[in-house]
Amino acid sequence: MQWQGVAAALIAVATMSTWPAWAGDPSPAPAAPATRIVNVTSDSAPGWVPSTDQTRAATEAALAYLAAKDAGHAEAAYAMLEDGNRALVSFADFSRNLASFNKQAGAVRERRIVTLTWTKDPAQGPKLGVYAAIDIVSRFADIDRDCGYLVVYQPPTGGAFRVMREEENVMSNADAAVIERQGSQAAVEAAWSQASARCPNYPGYALSGLSAPAADGTPPTPLPEQRDASIGYATVAAALADLRTRSNVTFRTEHGYTIATDEASHTIWVFTSEGQPAYPAAIKRQFVTNIEGGVSVELSVHCEASKAACDDLVRTFEALDARAAAELRGER
């Protein structure tokens, strides 16, 4: 939902806590304010804050939905979707996807709500009402890395919150093992950093967009410079400008990156965006067929950011390529 990208304002709401009147005390202690912190987007209805009842109801709705999914109760979970959400996915698809994920994930180990962000009657929302974006971190028997969010919605007339949108970003332990086998533990963390960047308010080092240090606090070893890995342009700006003039190159935006596809040369270009650690940078991935009929990926990077940020960008794409190669070979 577009409104999630709007900056949220922290609002300290003073609520009154009732103190008990002690027996024999003619002047009971006065009511004292207890502060709760509420995140409300800047495009929400002016002056509006959610009530404590709304906070409780939104949280309970999210947890009930997750509990139904974790138990494999597809029908109960599907019934908690908002009407517009149900229109996007059939029950058969929902049930099949849930069963597949639960089989891959194994038993749930943790469901943790990180942050709630609220808005009421947003200008860019699909309809009037109250929305709560609930950021969640999860762990399962076979998945240590899982984050995402639910958007629950309450209509203007009130009533129960229902799930309007869901996003989940996952790296299974099996996938992490493949990446580590093909690269390193640093490559695993770099790949997860890339994936978890889509999780608002995700706690952890990955939020910075940089690889995590080793367990003893040692930072990742800098990568050697590859002087011969040229993208064919002197600067990132020159590459992007030239590609935009080519009628056979198609552009799209995905996960915050600008992606240019040149099917004639079997090349995919990825450009970082302003605000990302490795900006500006261009990643050229050309798919080459060798004389034996095998396909390999030639990776070239031109990065004009800091050495650490550029190294992390390279590690991320090396890990992605290693995982793709492993899947092509039938490895998991």
C-alpha positions in Angstrom: 0.0 0.0 0.0 1.4 3.4 -1.0 0.6 5.0 2.3 3.2 2.8 4.0 5.9 4.8 2.3 4.8 8.0 3.9 6.9 9.2 6.9 5.3 8.3 10.2 5.2 10.7 13.1 5.6 9.5 16.7 2.8 10.7 18.9 3.0 10.4 22.6 -0.5 9.9 23.9 -1.1 10.6 27.6 -3.6 8.2 29.1 -4.9 8.2 32.7 -4.1 5.3 34.9 -6.4 4.8 37.9 -4.6 4.5 41.2 -6.3 2.6 44.0 -7.5 4.6 47.1 -5.7 3.1 50.1 -7.8 2.3 53.2 -7.5 5.0 55.8 -5.9 7.5 53.4 -8.2 10.6 53.2 -6.5 11.9 50.0 -5.9 9.1 47.5 -2.9 9.5 45.2 -3.8 11.5 42.1 -4.2 9.9 38.7 -0.8 9.7 36.9 -0.4 9.9 33.2 1.0 6.8 31.5 2.5 7.4 28.1 2.1 5.1 25.1 3.9 5.7 21.8 1.8 5.6 18.7 3.1 5.7 15.1 0.8 7.6 12.8 1.5 8.4 9.2 1.7 12.1 8.1 -1.2 11.7 5.7 -3.6 10.3 8.3 -6.7 12.3 9.3 -5.4 15.3 11.3 -5.4 14.8 15.0 -6.6 11.3 14.9 -4.9 8.6 17.1 -6.1 5.0 17.5 -7.8 4.1 20.8 -6.5 1.4 23.1 -9.4 -0.8 22.0 -8.4 -0.4 18.4 -4.8 -1.3 19.2 -5.9 -4.4 21.0 -8.3 -5.4 18.3 -5.8 -4.9 15.5 -3.1 -6.9 17.3 -5.5 -9.7 18.2 -6.8 -9.9 14.6 -3.2 -10.2 13.3 -2.2 -12.9 15.9 -5.4 -14.9 15.3 -4.7 -14.9 11.5 -1.2 -16.0 12.0 -2.3 -18.7 14.5 -4.8 -20.1 12.0 -2.1 -20.2 9.3 0.4 -21.9 11.6 -2.1 -24.5 12.6 -2.9 -25.2 8.9 -6.5 -24.0 9.3 -6.7 -22.5 5.8 -10.5 -21.9 5.9 -10.4 -20.0 9.1 -7.4 -17.8 7.9 -9.0 -17.2 4.5 -12.2 -16.0 6.3 -10.1 -13.3 8.0 -9.1 -11.7 4.7 -10.7 -8.4 3.7 -13.1 -8.7 0.8 -10.7 -7.0 -1.7 -7.9 -9.3 -0.6 -10.0 -12.4 -1.1 -10.9 -11.2 -4.6 -7.2 -11.4 -5.5 -6.6 -15.0 -4.4 -8.9 -18.0 -4.6 -9.4 -20.2 -1.6 -7.8 -23.1 -3.5 -4.6 -21.1 -4.2 -4.5 -19.8 -0.7 -4.9 -23.2 0.8 -2.3 -24.7 -1.5 0.2 -22.0 -0.8 -0.3 -22.2 2.9 0.2 -26.0 2.9 3.4 -25.7 0.9 4.9 -23.0 3.2 4.0 -24.9 6.4 5.7 -28.0 5.0 8.8 -26.0 4.1 8.9 -24.0 7.3 8.2 -26.7 9.9 6.8 -25.9 13.4 6.6 -22.2 14.4 9.1 -21.0 16.9 8.4 -17.3 17.2 5.9 -14.7 16.0 6.9 -11.3 17.2 5.2 -8.0 16.5 7.8 -5.3 16.1 5.9 -2.1 15.2 2.4 -0.9 14.5 1.9 2.1 12.2 -1.5 3.6 11.8 -3.4 5.8 9.4 -7.0 6.9 9.0 -8.6 7.9 5.8 -5.4 8.2 3.8 -5.6 10.1 0.6 -3.9 7.3 -1.3 -5.6 4.5 0.4 -8.1 2.3 -1.5 -11.0 3.4 0.7 -11.8 5.3 3.9 -11.2 3.6 7.2 -8.5 2.7 9.7 -5.4 0.9 8.7 -2.7 -0.7 10.9 0.5 -1.9 9.3 1.9 -4.6 11.7 5.6 -5.4 11.2 6.4 -9.0 12.2 9.5 -11.2 12.7 9.1 -14.9 12.7 11.1 -18.1 13.1 10.3 -21.7 12.3 12.0 -25.1 12.7 13.5 -24.9 9.2 13.5 -21.1 8.7 15.5 -18.8 10.9 15.1 -15.7 8.7 11.5 -14.5 8.1 10.1 -11.0 8.2 7.3 -9.0 6.8 4.1 -7.2 7.6 0.3 -7.4 7.7 -2.0 -4.5 6.9 -5.3 -4.9 8.8 -8.3 -2.8 8.0 -11.3 -1.5 9.9 -14.2 0.1 8.0 -15.5 3.6 9.0 -18.4 2.0 10.7 -16.1 0.1 13.0 -16.2 -3.6 13.7 -13.5 -6.3 13.4 -10.1 -5.7 11.7 -9.5 -7.9 8.7 -6.3 -8.6 6.7 -6.1 -6.4 3.7 -2.5 -7.1 2.7 0.3 -9.4 3.6 4.0 -9.5 2.6 6.5 -12.1 3.8 10.2 -12.3 3.0 11.9 -15.6 3.7 15.3 -17.3 3.5 14.9 -21.0 4.4 17.8 -22.7 6.2 18.2 -25.0 3.2 18.7 -21.9 0.9 21.1 -20.4 3.3 23.1 -23.6 3.3 23.3 -23.5 -0.5 24.5 -19.9 -0.5 27.1 -20.6 2.1 28.3 -23.7 0.3 28.7 -21.7 -2.9 30.0 -18.6 -1.3 30.4 -17.8 2.4 28.5 -16.9 5.6 29.1 -13.3 4.6 27.3 -14.0 1.3 24.3 -15.5 3.3 24.1 -12.3 5.4 24.4 -10.1 2.3 21.6 -12.0 0.6 19.4 -11.8 3.7 20.2 -8.1 4.0 18.8 -7.6 0.5 15.7 -9.6 1.2 14.9 -8.1 4.6 15.3 -4.6 3.2 11.6 -5.0 2.2 10.6 -5.5 5.8 9.7 -2.1 7.4 11.3 -1.6 10.8 13.1 -4.9 10.7 15.4 -5.1 13.7 19.0 -6.1 13.1 22.1 -5.2 11.2 20.5 -6.1 7.9 18.4 -2.9 8.2 21.5 -0.8 7.4 22.0 -2.6 4.1 25.5 -3.7 5.1 26.8 -7.2 5.8 26.9 -8.2 9.4 30.3 -8.6 11.1 31.6 -12.0 12.1 30.6 -13.4 15.5 33.8 -12.0 17.1 33.0 -8.5 15.8 35.5 -8.7 12.9 34.1 -6.8 9.8 33.8 -8.6 6.5 37.1 -8.9 4.6 37.3 -6.3 1.8 36.9 -7.8 -1.7 39.8 -7.5 -4.1 39.4 -4.9 -6.9 38.5 -6.4 -10.3 39.9 -3.9 -12.8 39.0 -6.1 -15.8 35.3 -6.4 -14.8 34.2 -3.3 -16.8 30.5 -2.6 -17.6 31.6 -0.8 -20.7 30.9 2.7 -19.5 33.0 5.2 -17.6 30.2 6.1 -15.1 26.9 4.7 -13.8 25.1 7.8 -15.2 26.5 7.2 -18.6 25.4 3.6 -18.7 21.9 4.4 -17.6 21.6 7.3 -20.0 22.7 5.3 -23.0 20.4 2.3 -22.2 17.4 4.6 -22.0 18.1 5.6 -25.6 17.8 2.1 -26.9 14.4 1.0 -28.1 15.2 -2.7 -27.5 15.9 -2.2 -23.8 12.9 -2.5 -21.4 12.8 -0.9 -18.0 11.0 -1.7 -14.7 11.4 -0.9 -11.1 11.6 -3.7 -8.6 12.6 -3.8 -4.9 13.9 -0.3 -5.1 16.1 -1.0 -8.1 15.9 0.2 -11.7 16.2 -2.9 -13.9 17.0 -2.7 -17.6 16.6 -5.9 -19.8 18.4 -6.2 -23.1 17.1 -9.5 -24.5 19.2 -9.3 -27.7 22.4 -9.5 -25.7 21.0 -11.7 -22.9 21.9 -8.9 -20.4 20.2 -7.6 -17.3 21.3 -4.4 -15.8 20.5 -3.4 -12.2 20.9 0.2 -11.0 20.7 1.2 -7.3 18.5 4.0 -6.2 19.3 7.2 -4.2 19.1 6.4 -0.5 20.5 2.8 -0.9 24.0 2.3 0.7 25.6 1.4 -2.7 24.5 4.4 -4.7 25.2 5.0 -7.5 26.1 1.6 -8.8 25.4 -0.5 -11.9 25.4 -4.3 -12.0 25.7 -5.9 -15.4 24.7 -9.6 -15.5 25.2 -11.2 -18.9 24.1 -14.8 -19.5 26.7 -16.6 -21.7 26.3 -20.0 -23.3 29.6 -22.0 -23.5 30.6 -24.5 -26.2 29.2 -27.4 -24.1 25.7 -25.7 -24.0 25.9 -24.7 -20.4 24.9 -21.2 -19.3 26.9 -19.0 -16.9 26.5 -15.5 -15.6 29.2 -12.9 -16.1 28.9 -10.4 -13.4 30.4 -6.9 -13.8 29.9 -4.1 -11.3 30.7 -0.4 -11.4 30.1 1.2 -8.0 30.8 4.8 -7.0 29.8 4.5 -3.3 32.0 3.5 -0.4 34.2 0.4 -0.5 32.2 -1.3 2.2 28.9 -0.6 0.5 30.2 -1.7 -2.9 31.6 -4.9 -1.5 28.3 -5.7 0.1 26.5 -5.1 -3.2 28.9 -7.5 -5.0 28.5 -10.2 -2.2 24.7 -9.9 -2.6 24.6 -10.5 -6.3 27.3 -13.2 -6.1 25.1 -15.0 -3.6 22.0 -14.7 -5.7 23.9 -16.0 -8.8 25.3 -18.9 -6.7 21.8 -19.8 -5.6 20.4 -19.6 -9.1 23.2 -21.9 -10.4 22.6 -24.4 -7.6 18.8 -24.5 -8.4 19.6 -25.1 -12.1 21.7 -28.1 -11.1 18.8 -29.4 -8.9 20.5 -28.6 -5.6 18.6 -27.2 -2.6 
